[in-house]
Amino acid sequence: MMSDITSPQTATPERAPGKDKIIGGARFLSTFFLANAAMYGVFQGMQQILLPSQIAAIDPVGKVVSYGILASIGALVAAVGNPLFGSLSDRTRSRFGRRSPWLLISAIVAALGMVAMAGMNELFWLGAAYLLVMMTMSAYQAVISAVMPDRVPESRRGLVSSIAGLATALGVIYGITVTPAFAEKPFLGYLILGLVLVVAAVLIVTLSPDPTAADTSVPPRRTGSLLQSFKGFFSGLADHDFAWAFWARFVIMVGFWTVSTYQLYALSDYIGVENIPGGSVAGGVALLGILNLGGSVITTVISGPLSDKLGRRKIFVVVASLGIGAGALIPAIWPTWGGMVAYSLVVGFFFGIYTAVDQAIMTLVLPHSENNARDLGLLNVATTGPQISGPFIAALIITVTGGYAPLFIFCAIFAVAGAFLILPIRRVR
């Protein structure tokens, strides 16, 4: 038996029992890690390797614009889905809790959607299947984000945020390392991503039962017009700290996604296939991802618990944002494979600090506990929203300037801006 496990029947859904106990203990931490890693494996394996490879095969001449449009629409769908499904999860009452049903259903439907993507040979139908996946993955993301405030006391959120950050890094590597082998025949790649996602969802639901299953209260009825209900999704932005946290994340993610979504094309068109070890662009993306992981693992593991011990979060985000900005300038100044390697190591190092503490900050600025999933879903829009604007901005920059160097400069400017936007938050030191 795990010594830190608390029966969900005796725990309130909004607060972990005891000062430092995490509901579910080691079982929760391990399955939470797997659930997050599987999610980011889907996002990155699909969006960095499989989807752009399919689009390049279908539309080799217009691949940059086609991918930018499709990725942006997909991110828009996810931006709407995050607060929508988060709100539905907050209002769900079942013997399995608020979160478990949504995790299982979304994982299964997303897996089926990815299998459907593999068989599409036309952009329209590929896009349709992709939007289904993005919608269901937005539900999964909103719910898995809400699991932390459901189970973890404030004094341990740096630790759990570090675990989530490490899971993100390893999930990215898993996604971009496994899928290049299936770039030309994507069915197995999508199947692997889907199966791992479903298995991860089953494990967290069965091995670490949802503590909100004990909540038998009747959710408050919604009153007012449809427009008022829609506005309610964004009511968290009226809160001072919540709004600054949202925009700080949004700005740094705009810079990140302008580069990340076009990394495969940046390697092929900016660095040059002939300059990539082995001459494989997909393999180059995977290698850079591994190097990025090497730069981030140590800082991710250390930064979250250290922020718990010091009782300070903002200084970590400021340092990380400035470091990411400096790292993003490297390929602009040094447009070689070596420059991309240095970029991946430096940005990975500082992004590890950022991801380890950022999620803890987000859970500490939530205005109302009864709307945790909805508001965390809205904060996730600060990540998915830049996925909408990022590809459009990137395509515009590439088209207007005729190159990729301005893309990295743009990323650097926005990363530095994010450092200043985190400072006005009052409830977090």
Secondary structure, 3 states (H helix, E strand, C coil): CCCCCCCCCCCCCCCCCCCCCCCCHHHHHHHHHHHHHHHHHHHHHHHHHHHHHHHHHHCCCCHHHHHHHHHHHHHHHHHHHHHHHHHHHHHCCCCCCCCHHHHHHHHHHHHHHHHHHHCCCCHHHHHHHHHHHHHHHHHHHHHHHHHHHHHCCHHHHHHHHHHHHHHHHHHHHHHHHHHHHHCCCHHHHHHHHHHHHHHHHHHHHHHCCCHHHHCCCCCCCCCCCHHHHHHHCCHHHHCHHHHHHHHHHHHHHHHHHHHHCCHHHHHHHHHHHHHCHHHCHHHHHHHHHHHHHHHHHHHHHHHHHHHHHHCCCHHHHHHHHHHHHHHHHHHHHCCCHHHHHHHHHHHHHHHHHHHHHHHHHHHHCCCCHHHHHHHHHHHHHHHHHHHHHHHHHHHHHHHHHCCCHHHHHHHHHHHHHHHHHCCCCCCCC
